Amino acid sequence: MVKLLIAGPKQAGKTSIANFLSDSSRAKIGDAGAPYEPTAGCRILEFDASNGASVELWDVSGDQQYESCWPAITQGVTSLGAPSSTSPVDGVILVYNPEFPTHDTEVGLWYDAFVKNCDLPDSKCLVFTHRGDPKGGFRSRPPPKLEGCVVHNTTFSSTMEIREHFENFLQGAVGGGGGGMRRK
């Protein structure tokens, strides 16, 4: 079982992307105009990827009020503090929306909490710079903390690209290395 976290600031599109990735029958990622429904704590989605890998995708709330849950999320322990059958984190997908002025700074905090604190190399971190407005321009450079990570610009209409980037990332997470991952 491959354990991946999807994390980042509030209202970045994490849950829409997680739902899309976990259900191969979904034709779209979500709707930029849909009402915002925040995730409470964490949701775990289990599915088999197209390459046959069994995936646990942990959709982590973007609300920092749940920060006290983060050690359990990253280490795979139960709420009672006992070890679970879940392995430590194999990879992290960070999602942020550059249309929100605070997200550039906040995503660095999420990087520290879920990539650096898990002792993961940057090759185990996939970043979606996810805009709600497909007409908006994309910045050419991610925030400095993310410069070593694989970064892709996406929107709600980037279905094929998001699935392809996820599959490439998953190959790297399973294979233990960069697995052909490059910044796009």
N, C-alpha and C positions, 0 to 999 in steps of 0.2 A: 504494500500500500504506500503510495506517495502522498505525503502530507504537504500541502501548499497553503499558504495564507494569502488572502487578498485583503489589503489594508490601505489606509490613507485617510485624508481628511473627510469630514462630513460633506455630503452632497456631491461627491466626485463621480458617482456612477458605479461603485463597486458591486452592489447587489444586482444591478441590471446585468453587468458583465458576468458575475458569478452564475446567475440564473441561465444566461445564454450559454456559457461554457458547459454547464452541467447537463444540459438538455439538448442533444444534437438535433432534435426535431424543431427547435425554435428557429424561425426564419429571421427574427430581428432581435436586437439587443434590448430594446426597451423604447420608451418614448420620452424624448426630452421635455415634452409638455405635461407628462404625468405628474400627479401630486407626489411630493416627497414623503416617503414613509421610512423613517430612520430604523436601522437595525439596532435591536437591544442586545448588548453584549456580543454574542457571536452565534452564527448559524453554521452548521456543518453539512455540506452537500457531498454525498458519495456517488460516484459514477465511474463508468469505464470509458476511458478515452479511446479515440479511434485507433491508437497504436496498441490497444489491449491493456494498458496500464490501469490499475485500480487507483482512483484518486479520491482523497479526502480534501475538499476545498473549504477552508475555514474562512468564512465571510465575517471579518472583524468590524464591529461598529466603528464609525469614524468619530464617535463622541468620546472625548478623553475622560469622561466620568467613569468609564469602564476600565481605566488603566490598571486598577487593582486585579483585574482578570488576566492581564497580559502574561504574567509568568505561567499560569496554568495553560494558556493557549500555546505558548511557545515550547513548553516542556512536556505537554501531554500528560497532565495529572488530572485527577478527578477533583470535584469541589471539596472533597474531604481530605485532599492532600496526598492521597495514595496514587502510586504510579498507575497509569492506564495502559491499555494495550497499544495506544497510539505512540508512534515514534516521534522524536523531535522533528523539527521543521526541515523539509527537504528543499524548499524554495519559497520565495515571497514575490507576490505580484503587488506592486504599489500603483495606486490609481490616484490621480489628482487632476483638478480642473483649473487650468491657468486663467480662466475667466474670473475666478475668485481671487482677489488680490492676496489673501493670506495663505492660499494653498502652496505657493512657492516656498514659503518658510516652513509651513506645517509639514509638508512631505519630508523634509529633512529630519524632523522629529520622529516620524514613522519609520524612516530608514534606520535611524539609530536604534529605535526600540525593537524592530523586527528583523533587521539584517545584521547590523553590527552586534547587537546583544545576543544573537544566536550564533555568532561566529561564522556567518555565511560569507563566502566570497561574493564579490559583486556579480560574478557570472551566474549566481543563483537568485538574482533579483531582476525581474522583468518590470518595466515601468510603462504604464499607459498614461500619456498626457491626453486626457479624455475631455474633449469639449462638447458642450451641449449644442453649440451653434456650428454647424459644418461650414458656414461661410466665413467664420472668423479665421484670421491668419494664425499660423503656428510660429512660435518662437524657435529659433534655430538651435538654441542651447538650453539644456535642462539646468536646474539649480546645481551649483558646484558639487554638492554631496553625491549627486546622482551620475556624475560624469563617467564613472567606471561601469555603470549598469547599462543593460540593453534598454533603450528608450524608443517607444513608438508613439507617434501622434495618431489619435483615433477620435471618432465621433460615434454617435448612435447608428450611423449608416455604414460603419466600417466592419460589417459582419465577417466577410471573408478574411480580411486582414487580421482581425482579432483572433479568429479561430486558428489561422495559420501561425501567427506569432505564438499563441499559446502552445500549439502542438510542437513547434520548434523548441520552445522553452522547456516543455515537459520532457522531451528527449534529453536535454541537457541535465535536468534535475534527476532523471532516472539514471543517466549514464555517468553522472558524477563530475561532469565538466562543462565546458562551454558549449559543447554539442552543436557547433555551427551557428551559435548565436552571435549576432553583431548588432550594433546600434543602427537604427533606421531613422 
